[in-house]
Amino acid sequence: MAAAAGWGLLGASSLLIGAVLGLTLRIPSRLVGLILGFGAGTLISAVAFELTDEAFQLGGADAVAIGLAIGALTYFAGDAAIESRGGERRMSPSRRREGQTSQADAASALLLGAVLDGIPESAVIGISLLGGGGVSATVLAAVVISNLPESIASSRGMREEGIGTRHVLITWVVVLLISGASAAAGYGLLQGAGGNTVALLEAFAGGAVLMMLVDTMIPESQQGGRAVGLATVLGFSLAYLLSTLE
């Protein structure tokens, strides 16, 4: 379980790195968009070739369909709750709607949004260790790469909302710790679990991640211009090549 937690922390460490970059560097919006597109490509590959495919092998089509649906609906409901607290701005200050929220509410919504994205990803890292197997290089790389643009954009938005640097960093440290705990839970709670159970959880993670991609990462990546499509294909190709090496 300790090893799973360690891998989860490693995968989520890019959240803290991205937060520091977002707070200290003036990264052009176009570059952030390209990074988001690249991260989206890696996650699409991970969902297709790691999560969904493995879930099908373990539990069949019914487990995949049910897991994807539950994961998507869970993210949909959670995202709606986040938006009601001002969390629609969690990826970029450009995503604003009418009405004002306090800095504390905005920070809480940002934290919840990042946790909602990170828990299924980290749990899958722990799941991949079951049965004595190693951590999936594709999933780990996809998590690391996709976390960077998310935390860069979020931290930049938090800073522009007037939230202090210390508060922002503490927020991401908390998310980092929760991600490590999620990886440990994914490993510890599923020891001896049947194939259907693991398949449902992997498909659940795939559904949640896919919803996050369509709802957040892909729309925000459009600030990168026409080259975003190329960056997305590059990320997808790299993640796929990693999967063939396992």
DRENMI-723767 format. One line per field, with one value per residue: residue in one letter; y, x, z of N, C-alpha, C in turn. Coordinates in Angstrom, 2 decimals, decimal comma, m for minus. Layout:
BEGIN
res = (a;...);
n.yy = (Y;...);
n.xx = (X;...);
n.zz = (Z;...);
ca.yy = (Y;...);
ca.xx = (X;...);
ca.zz = (Z;...);
c.yy = (Y;...);
c.xx = (X;...);
c.zz = (Z;...);
% end
This chain:
BEGIN
res = (m;a;a;a;a;g;w;g;l;l;g;a;s;s;l;l;i;g;a;v;l;g;l;t;l;r;i;p;s;r;l;v;g;l;i;l;g;f;g;a;g;t;l;i;s;a;v;a;f;e;l;t;d;e;a;f;q;l;g;g;a;d;a;v;a;i;g;l;a;i;g;a;l;t;y;f;a;g;d;a;a;i;e;s;r;g;g;e;r;r;m;s;p;s;r;r;r;e;g;q;t;s;q;a;d;a;a;s;a;l;l;l;g;a;v;l;d;g;i;p;e;s;a;v;i;g;i;s;l;l;g;g;g;g;v;s;a;t;v;l;a;a;v;v;i;s;n;l;p;e;s;i;a;s;s;r;g;m;r;e;e;g;i;g;t;r;h;v;l;i;t;w;v;v;v;l;l;i;s;g;a;s;a;a;a;g;y;g;l;l;q;g;a;g;g;n;t;v;a;l;l;e;a;f;a;g;g;a;v;l;m;m;l;v;d;t;m;i;p;e;s;q;q;g;g;r;a;v;g;l;a;t;v;l;g;f;s;l;a;y;l;l;s;t;l;e);
n.yy = (m1,21;1,18;1,54;1,95;4,37;5,96;5,92;7,14;9,69;10,46;10,59;12,66;14,71;16,50;18,29;20,08;21,06;22,27;24,21;25,89;26,79;28,12;30,21;31,60;32,05;33,86;32,54;32,37;32,49;31,06;29,08;27,68;26,62;24,85;23,05;22,02;20,76;18,77;17,29;16,42;14,68;12,60;11,59;10,74;8,59;6,97;6,40;4,97;2,81;1,77;2,00;1,46;m0,74;m2,65;m2,91;m4,10;m6,57;m7,69;m7,57;m7,54;m6,30;m5,27;m4,42;m2,40;m0,58;0,13;1,13;3,29;4,92;5,51;6,80;9,03;10,31;10,86;12,68;14,67;15,50;16,35;18,38;20,19;20,97;22,21;24,36;25,83;27,06;28,83;27,54;27,28;28,72;27,36;26,46;28,59;32,16;33,24;31,85;32,92;33,72;35,50;37,11;37,04;35,49;34,66;34,80;32,62;30,77;30,39;29,24;26,88;25,63;25,30;23,51;21,29;20,67;19,87;17,66;16,00;15,40;14,15;11,93;9,49;9,02;8,63;6,46;4,47;4,15;2,86;0,55;m0,66;m1,92;m4,21;m7,73;m8,02;m6,72;m4,07;m0,45;1,13;2,51;4,17;5,21;6,51;8,38;9,83;10,93;12,53;14,32;15,50;16,70;18,88;21,10;21,55;22,38;24,56;26,37;26,62;27,64;30,04;31,32;31,45;33,14;35,50;36,02;37,09;35,47;34,46;33,48;31,57;30,35;29,20;27,32;25,66;24,60;22,96;21,19;19,80;18,54;16,93;15,16;13,91;12,59;10,74;9,21;8,21;6,52;4,62;3,63;2,56;0,39;m0,99;m1,50;m3,17;m5,59;m8,91;m8,54;m9,21;m9,66;m8,20;m6,14;m4,64;m3,98;m2,38;m0,16;0,75;1,41;3,33;5,32;5,91;6,97;9,28;10,71;11,08;12,72;14,96;15,74;16,57;18,51;20,37;20,34;20,13;22,24;24,49;24,26;25,44;28,00;27,82;27,96;26,95;24,98;23,33;20,91;19,41;19,19;17,64;15,23;14,52;14,08;11,92;10,00;9,63;8,58;6,23;4,85;4,43;2,60;0,36;m0,53;m1,83);
n.xx = (0,83;1,99;3,77;2,00;0,83;3,10;3,59;1,24;1,60;3,81;2,76;0,92;2,55;3,18;1,12;1,72;4,14;3,24;1,61;3,48;4,84;2,75;2,34;4,73;5,72;5,08;3,23;2,35;m1,02;m1,51;0,49;m0,23;m2,64;m1,72;m0,29;m2,38;m3,82;m2,00;m1,87;m4,52;m4,58;m2,89;m4,42;m6,76;m5,73;m4,96;m7,43;m8,64;m6,85;m5,89;m7,60;m10,38;m10,07;m8,75;m10,66;m12,70;m11,53;m11,44;m14,06;m15,99;m18,38;m20,65;m19,80;m18,05;m19,79;m21,57;m19,78;m18,56;m20,80;m21,61;m19,30;m19,20;m21,66;m21,25;m19,12;m20,40;m22,45;m20,88;m19,39;m21,39;m22,12;m19,76;m19,65;m21,80;m20,72;m18,96;m16,90;m16,60;m14,57;m12,26;m10,26;m9,52;m9,42;m10,96;m13,29;m15,91;m18,90;m21,98;m22,28;m20,84;m18,35;m16,88;m13,35;m12,62;m14,66;m14,20;m11,63;m12,19;m13,87;m12,11;m10,29;m11,97;m12,67;m10,17;m9,60;m11,72;m11,05;m8,58;m8,80;m9,95;m7,94;m5,62;m6,44;m6,51;m3,82;m3,05;m4,64;m3,40;m1,23;m2,13;m2,06;0,63;1,67;3,37;3,35;1,32;2,92;1,83;m0,57;0,53;2,26;0,36;m1,17;0,74;1,51;m0,93;m1,74;m0,07;m0,80;m3,37;m2,98;m1,30;m2,93;m5,07;m3,85;m2,87;m5,28;m6,34;m4,48;m4,96;m7,44;m6,86;m6,12;m3,86;m0,38;0,57;m1,79;m2,66;m0,61;m0,82;m3,32;m2,81;m0,98;m2,61;m4,31;m2,41;m1,74;m4,21;m4,42;m2,33;m3,35;m5,61;m4,52;m3,36;m5,67;m6,98;m5,38;m5,24;m7,92;m8,85;m7,64;m7,75;m10,18;m12,85;m12,83;m14,90;m15,40;m12,99;m12,99;m15,28;m14,49;m12,27;m13,49;m15,23;m13,39;m12,44;m14,77;m15,19;m12,81;m13,01;m15,27;m14,25;m12,32;m13,85;m15,45;m13,70;m10,74;m10,37;m12,07;m10,75;m8,27;m8,44;m7,53;m5,02;m4,98;m4,96;m3,03;m3,46;m4,77;m2,73;m0,96;m2,54;m2,78;m0,10;0,32;m1,45;m0,28;2,24;1,51;0,26;2,41;3,94;2,28;2,59;5,05;4,87);
n.zz = (0,00;0,72;m1,36;m3,47;m2,65;m2,85;m5,64;m6,45;m5,34;m6,80;m9,41;m9,05;m8,36;m10,31;m10,25;m8,18;m9,15;m11,51;m10,36;m9,11;m11,38;m12,67;m10,90;m10,84;m13,41;m16,43;m18,48;m21,83;m23,06;m25,37;m25,36;m23,06;m23,96;m25,95;m24,38;m22,86;m24,90;m25,67;m23,27;m23,18;m25,34;m24,43;m22,33;m23,63;m25,05;m22,89;m21,70;m23,78;m24,48;m22,12;m19,68;m20,54;m22,30;m20,69;m18,68;m20,14;m20,76;m18,23;m17,14;m19,15;m21,63;m20,35;m17,81;m18,60;m19,88;m17,79;m15,85;m17,23;m17,60;m14,94;m13,98;m15,69;m15,07;m12,37;m12,46;m13,91;m12,13;m9,95;m11,15;m11,77;m9,21;m8,45;m10,22;m9,32;m7,18;m8,18;m9,44;m12,17;m13,09;m12,73;m14,46;m16,04;m15,97;m17,92;m18,15;m17,08;m15,36;m14,80;m11,64;m8,34;m6,33;m3,18;m2,37;m0,84;m1,41;m4,14;m4,08;m2,71;m4,55;m6,69;m5,54;m5,08;m7,71;m8,80;m7,20;m7,89;m10,50;m10,06;m8,26;m9,49;m11,40;m9,83;m8,28;m10,20;m10,70;m8,35;m8,63;m10,79;m9,67;m8,52;m8,16;m8,41;m10,57;m12,42;m12,28;m14,69;m17,36;m19,27;m18,14;m15,91;m17,13;m18,58;m16,52;m15,19;m17,25;m18,00;m15,64;m15,32;m17,18;m16,14;m13,46;m13,88;m15,34;m13,54;m11,21;m12,15;m12,70;m10,09;m8,88;m10,32;m9,37;m6,98;m4,88;m2,37;m2,71;m0,86;0,01;m2,40;m2,91;m0,66;m1,15;m3,41;m2,33;m0,56;m2,43;m3,64;m1,53;m1,15;m3,57;m3,37;m1,25;m2,51;m4,44;m2,76;m1,55;m3,76;m4,23;m1,71;m0,92;m2,87;m2,88;m3,72;m4,94;m7,26;m10,88;m12,11;m10,29;m10,28;m12,98;m13,18;m11,65;m13,07;m15,51;m14,51;m13,75;m16,31;m17,51;m15,93;m16,40;m19,16;m19,32;m18,01;m19,86;m22,13;m20,97;m19,82;m20,39;m23,25;m24,34;m23,14;m24,28;m26,73;m26,80;m27,70;m30,43;m33,96;m34,00;m31,88;m32,39;m33,59;m31,43;m29,73;m31,16;m31,13;m28,36;m27,98;m29,68;m28,48;m25,97;m26,80;m27,99;m25,72;m24,43;m26,02;m25,33;m22,96);
ca.yy = (0,00;2,33;1,72;2,54;5,77;6,64;6,11;8,15;10,99;10,79;11,01;13,93;15,74;17,51;19,32;21,09;21,68;23,17;25,35;26,79;27,42;29,06;31,35;32,32;32,37;34,44;31,65;32,87;31,68;30,15;27,94;26,90;25,87;23,76;22,07;21,38;19,85;17,63;16,48;15,77;13,55;11,48;11,02;10,01;7,32;6,16;5,91;4,00;1,64;1,25;1,84;0,79;m2,05;m3,58;m3,18;m5,07;m7,87;m8,20;m7,67;m7,61;m5,08;m4,70;m3,69;m1,18;0,36;0,61;1,94;4,56;5,75;6,00;7,77;10,27;10,96;11,37;13,90;15,68;16,03;17,07;19,60;21,13;21,51;23,12;25,59;26,61;27,81;29,67;26,73;27,27;29,46;26,65;26,26;29,84;33,29;33,63;31,15;33,63;33,92;36,59;36,81;37,09;34,57;35,06;34,11;31,33;29,87;30,07;28,32;25,58;25,04;24,87;22,32;20,19;20,28;19,14;16,37;15,21;14,90;13,38;10,70;8,28;8,80;8,08;5,13;3,55;3,86;1,82;m0,67;m1,28;m2,68;m5,44;m8,95;m8,01;m6,00;m2,76;0,70;1,36;3,69;5,05;5,93;7,41;9,49;10,65;11,70;13,55;15,34;16,23;17,49;20,13;22,22;21,83;23,18;25,83;27,25;26,88;28,50;31,38;31,89;31,76;34,34;36,66;36,28;37,73;34,49;34,52;32,39;30,53;29,65;28,39;26,20;24,74;23,92;21,90;20,17;18,97;17,70;15,95;14,16;13,15;11,72;9,62;8,38;7,53;5,42;3,59;3,04;1,74;m0,85;m1,71;m1,92;m4,08;m6,85;m10,05;m8,19;m9,90;m8,93;m7,26;m4,98;m3,84;m3,47;m1,28;1,00;1,28;2,07;4,53;6,32;6,31;7,85;10,56;11,42;11,49;13,87;16,10;16,17;17,29;19,65;21,35;20,44;20,39;23,63;25,46;24,15;26,18;29,23;27,56;28,16;25,81;23,95;22,47;19,57;18,73;18,86;16,55;14,00;14,19;13,48;10,62;9,09;9,32;7,69;4,93;4,20;3,94;1,42;m0,79;m0,95;m2,53);
ca.xx = (0,00;2,90;4,30;0,92;0,75;4,25;3,36;0,20;2,20;4,68;1,92;0,27;3,55;3,17;0,16;2,44;5,10;2,48;1,16;4,63;5,07;1,66;2,46;5,99;6,02;4,02;3,12;1,35;m2,23;m1,38;1,30;m1,06;m3,58;m1,01;0,01;m3,65;m4,13;m1,10;m2,33;m5,78;m4,25;m2,38;m5,52;m7,63;m5,07;m5,01;m8,81;m8,95;m6,00;m5,58;m8,74;m11,54;m9,69;m8,49;m11,95;m13,42;m10,90;m11,72;m15,47;m16,88;m19,00;m21,62;m19,05;m17,54;m20,89;m22,07;m18,74;m18,43;m21,97;m21,58;m18,21;m19,59;m22,72;m20,66;m18,39;m21,40;m23,09;m19,88;m19,02;m22,51;m22,01;m18,61;m20,01;m22,73;m19,91;m17,98;m15,80;m16,45;m13,34;m11,11;m9,18;m9,11;m10,24;m11,84;m14,56;m16,63;m20,33;m22,47;m22,33;m19,56;m18,15;m15,76;m12,11;m12,63;m15,52;m13,52;m10,55;m12,79;m14,35;m10,93;m9,78;m12,89;m12,54;m8,92;m9,74;m12,65;m10,28;m7,40;m9,06;m9,99;m6,63;m4,71;m6,92;m6,12;m2,40;m3,02;m5,21;m2,45;m0,26;m2,73;m1,59;2,08;2,10;3,94;2,52;1,19;3,69;0,95;m1,44;1,36;2,70;m0,80;m1,53;1,78;1,48;m2,21;m1,83;0,68;m1,60;m4,50;m2,56;m0,77;m4,04;m5,85;m3,09;m2,85;m6,59;m6,46;m3,66;m5,64;m8,59;m6,37;m5,82;m2,44;0,48;0,61;m3,07;m2,69;0,31;m1,40;m4,41;m2,29;m0,38;m3,73;m4,71;m1,33;m1,89;m5,43;m4,12;m1,56;m4,27;m6,49;m3,76;m3,25;m6,99;m7,24;m4,62;m5,55;m9,31;m9,21;m6,91;m8,65;m11,45;m13,12;m12,58;m15,98;m15,23;m11,89;m13,42;m16,22;m13,75;m11,46;m14,40;m15,69;m12,34;m12,43;m15,91;m14,97;m11,74;m13,51;m16,13;m13,38;m11,70;m14,81;m15,99;m12,72;m9,43;m10,45;m12,50;m9,73;m7,10;m8,65;m6,77;m3,75;m5,08;m5,15;m2,01;m3,86;m5,05;m1,45;m0,45;m3,36;m2,36;1,24;0,15;m2,09;0,69;3,26;0,93;0,04;3,71;4,31;1,48;3,10;6,32;4,63);
ca.zz = (0,00;0,75;m2,72;m4,27;m2,26;m3,41;m7,07;m6,58;m5,07;m7,93;m10,52;m8,74;m8,03;m11,37;m9,86;m7,41;m10,07;m12,37;m9,56;m8,96;m12,69;m12,93;m10,01;m11,00;m14,80;m17,25;m19,62;m22,77;m23,15;m26,52;m24,95;m22,13;m24,78;m26,60;m23,34;m22,56;m26,00;m25,56;m22,14;m23,55;m26,20;m23,63;m21,55;m24,55;m25,29;m21,67;m21,54;m24,83;m24,55;m20,80;m18,78;m21,14;m22,84;m19,59;m18,04;m20,98;m20,59;m16,89;m16,78;m20,29;m22,14;m19,40;m16,79;m19,22;m20,11;m16,50;m15,22;m17,95;m17,34;m13,56;m13,89;m16,38;m14,31;m11,13;m12,78;m14,32;m10,92;m9,17;m11,86;m11,60;m7,85;m8,43;m10,94;m8,51;m6,21;m8,88;m9,91;m13,61;m13,41;m12,17;m15,42;m16,67;m15,59;m19,02;m18,02;m16,04;m15,53;m13,99;m10,21;m7,67;m5,22;m2,35;m2,68;m0,15;m2,17;m5,39;m3,78;m2,38;m5,79;m7,43;m4,88;m5,34;m9,11;m9,00;m6,53;m8,68;m11,63;m9,66;m7,51;m10,32;m12,03;m8,83;m7,90;m11,26;m10,49;m7,33;m9,18;m11,71;m8,90;m8,04;m8,82;m8,55;m11,77;m12,21;m12,63;m16,12;m17,78;m20,03;m17,22;m15,10;m17,98;m18,91;m15,33;m14,97;m18,31;m17,99;m14,42;m15,46;m17,70;m15,27;m12,31;m14,37;m15,66;m12,33;m10,31;m12,74;m12,47;m8,66;m8,62;m10,88;m8,51;m5,76;m3,82;m2,05;m3,15;0,17;m0,04;m3,62;m2,75;0,33;m1,84;m4,26;m1,46;m0,10;m3,55;m3,80;m0,49;m1,43;m4,71;m2,84;m0,48;m3,46;m5,02;m1,72;m1,38;m4,93;m4,06;m0,47;m0,82;m3,95;m2,78;m3,80;m5,57;m8,51;m12,11;m12,37;m9,42;m10,81;m14,28;m12,96;m11,17;m14,17;m16,44;m13,81;m13,91;m17,70;m17,76;m15,27;m17,10;m20,47;m19,09;m17,70;m21,10;m22,97;m20,24;m19,37;m21,04;m24,68;m24,60;m22,75;m25,14;m27,97;m26,77;m28,35;m31,87;m34,85;m33,76;m30,76;m32,92;m33,77;m30,10;m29,21;m31,85;m30,63;m27,04;m28,16;m30,28;m27,49;m24,98;m27,44;m28,12;m24,39;m24,12;m26,78;m24,73;m21,70);
c.yy = (1,26;2,62;2,39;4,03;6,57;6,91;7,16;9,56;11,43;11,29;12,38;15,05;16,84;18,59;20,45;21,81;22,68;24,40;26,38;27,52;28,47;30,32;32,22;32,75;33,01;33,63;32,17;31,92;30,68;28,90;27,06;26,05;24,67;22,65;21,30;20,38;18,60;16,70;15,76;14,56;12,35;10,81;10,25;8,63;6,40;5,58;4,79;2,71;1,03;0,96;1,02;m0,60;m3,06;m3,91;m4,20;m6,47;m8,50;m8,46;m7,73;m6,28;m4,45;m3,90;m2,38;m0,14;0,96;1,53;3,28;5,49;6,34;7,05;9,09;11,03;11,55;12,66;15,02;16,33;16,86;18,38;20,64;21,77;22,51;24,44;26,47;27,43;28,66;28,89;26,65;27,99;28,67;26,44;27,57;30,97;33,74;32,96;31,76;33,74;35,05;36,16;36,78;36,05;35,05;34,29;32,73;30,33;29,45;29,05;26,93;24,87;24,53;23,58;21,11;19,72;19,47;17,75;15,45;14,64;13,87;12,06;9,47;7,98;8,13;6,68;4,09;3,19;2,76;0,50;m1,40;m2,10;m4,01;m6,63;m8,94;m7,29;m4,65;m1,67;0,87;2,64;4,68;5,88;6,93;8,62;10,42;11,51;12,84;14,69;16,17;17,09;18,84;21,27;22,56;22,73;24,51;26,82;27,60;27,86;29,92;32,08;32,29;33,03;35,59;36,98;36,93;36,78;34,44;33,28;31,24;29,69;28,72;27,15;25,18;23,94;22,74;20,83;19,24;18,03;16,60;14,82;13,29;12,18;10,51;8,66;7,60;6,34;4,28;2,87;2,13;0,41;m1,66;m2,25;m2,95;m5,35;m8,00;m9,74;m8,93;m9,02;m7,90;m5,99;m4,06;m3,22;m2,28;m0,02;1,60;2,00;3,35;5,66;6,83;7,26;9,22;11,38;11,91;12,69;15,12;16,65;17,05;18,57;20,75;21,45;20,81;21,80;24,66;25,41;25,00;27,53;29,06;27,72;26,86;24,67;23,02;21,04;18,76;18,31;17,68;15,22;13,56;13,52;12,09;9,60;8,68;8,33;6,30;4,16;3,67;2,66;0,19;m1,32;m1,77;m4,02);
c.xx = (0,87;3,47;3,26;0,78;1,90;4,10;2,28;0,73;3,10;3,86;1,31;1,26;3,58;2,13;0,87;3,47;4,39;2,00;2,28;4,91;4,01;1,76;3,68;6,28;4,81;3,94;2,03;0,15;m2,14;m0,59;0,52;m2,05;m2,93;m0,69;m1,26;m4,03;m3,27;m1,53;m3,62;m5,52;m3,74;m3,49;m6,50;m7,04;m5,16;m6,41;m9,09;m8,17;m5,66;m6,85;m9,86;m11,19;m9,47;m9,78;m12,75;m12,84;m11,26;m13,20;m16,45;m17,54;m19,95;m20,92;m18,51;m18,64;m21,39;m21,05;m18,57;m19,59;m21,95;m20,48;m18,57;m20,65;m22,19;m19,91;m19,36;m22,04;m22,10;m19,50;m20,13;m22,46;m20,87;m18,97;m20,95;m22,00;m18,85;m16,85;m15,67;m15,18;m12,09;m9,97;m8,69;m10,00;m11,16;m13,20;m15,35;m18,10;m20,76;m22,55;m20,93;m19,52;m16,95;m14,51;m12,08;m13,49;m14,84;m12,41;m11,08;m13,27;m13,20;m10,37;m10,66;m12,79;m11,29;m8,99;m10,64;m11,96;m9,24;m7,68;m9,13;m8,66;m5,67;m5,13;m6,50;m4,64;m2,27;m3,56;m4,21;m1,39;m0,81;m2,20;m0,09;2,58;2,69;2,96;2,50;1,92;2,80;0,07;m0,63;1,80;1,53;m1,21;m0,56;1,63;0,20;m2,38;m1,14;m0,17;m2,77;m4,09;m1,95;m1,91;m4,84;m5,14;m3,01;m4,19;m6,81;m5,69;m4,36;m6,93;m8,18;m6,08;m4,32;m1,68;0,49;m0,66;m3,13;m1,82;m0,24;m2,53;m3,88;m1,56;m1,46;m4,19;m3,68;m1,48;m3,12;m5,19;m3,31;m2,43;m5,20;m5,79;m3,62;m4,58;m7,33;m6,55;m5,12;m6,96;m9,71;m8,38;m7,90;m9,99;m11,60;m12,89;m13,64;m15,83;m14,15;m12,28;m14,35;m15,48;m12,88;m12,34;m14,97;m14,67;m12,29;m13,57;m15,73;m13,91;m12,24;m14,44;m15,31;m12,72;m12,63;m15,29;m14,96;m11,48;m9,51;m10,98;m11,43;m8,51;m7,23;m7,95;m5,40;m3,78;m5,18;m4,18;m2,38;m4,13;m3,77;m0,86;m1,22;m2,97;m0,99;1,14;m0,45;m1,07;1,76;2,73;0,70;1,35;4,19;3,55;2,00;4,40;6,12;4,51);
c.zz = (0,00;m0,63;m3,62;m3,95;m2,86;m4,90;m7,31;m6,35;m6,23;m9,12;m10,30;m8,45;m9,09;m11,10;m9,12;m8,28;m10,97;m11,63;m9,40;m10,27;m12,99;m12,10;m10,32;m12,43;m15,48;m18,54;m20,56;m22,87;m24,29;m26,13;m23,97;m22,92;m25,46;m25,59;m22,96;m23,65;m25,96;m24,42;m22,44;m24,43;m25,42;m22,84;m22,43;m24,83;m24,08;m21,45;m22,54;m24,70;m23,19;m20,01;m19,40;m21,64;m21,73;m18,84;m18,83;m20,81;m19,25;m16,65;m17,92;m20,61;m21,14;m18,31;m17,34;m19,37;m18,81;m15,84;m15,89;m17,63;m15,93;m13,39;m14,52;m15,59;m13,01;m11,39;m13,15;m13,10;m10,10;m9,83;m11,74;m10,22;m7,75;m9,09;m10,13;m7,44;m6,89;m9,47;m11,41;m14,04;m13,06;m13,15;m16,02;m16,22;m16,70;m18,93;m16,88;m16,39;m14,63;m12,54;m9,64;m6,56;m4,43;m2,77;m2,03;m0,92;m3,47;m5,16;m3,46;m3,63;m6,64;m6,85;m5,19;m6,78;m9,38;m8,37;m7,35;m9,91;m11,19;m8,98;m8,41;m10,99;m11,06;m8,40;m8,93;m11,14;m9,44;m7,84;m10,06;m10,99;m8,39;m8,83;m9,06;m9,79;m11,44;m12,58;m14,14;m16,49;m18,51;m19,11;m16,40;m15,91;m18,31;m17,73;m15,10;m15,98;m18,25;m16,75;m14,56;m16,02;m16,80;m14,11;m12,72;m14,60;m14,41;m11,41;m10,84;m12,53;m11,02;m8,31;m9,13;m10,13;m7,19;m4,62;m3,62;m2,47;m2,14;0,14;m1,25;m3,45;m1,74;m0,32;m2,66;m3,45;m0,94;m1,20;m3,77;m2,79;m0,72;m2,58;m4,25;m2,06;m1,40;m4,11;m4,02;m1,52;m2,55;m4,85;m2,85;m0,41;m1,87;m3,96;m2,78;m4,44;m6,90;m9,72;m12,41;m11,55;m9,95;m12,15;m14,12;m12,53;m12,26;m15,18;m15,83;m13,97;m15,35;m18,03;m17,17;m16,01;m18,46;m20,36;m18,81;m18,96;m21,93;m22,29;m20,02;m20,26;m22,51;m24,98;m24,27;m23,64;m26,40;m27,98;m27,42;m29,86;m32,65;m34,58;m32,61;m31,22;m33,11;m32,43;m29,50;m29,85;m31,36;m29,26;m27,12;m28,67;m29,27;m26,46;m25,56;m27,58;m26,77;m24,04;m24,85;m26,20;m23,47;m21,91);
% end
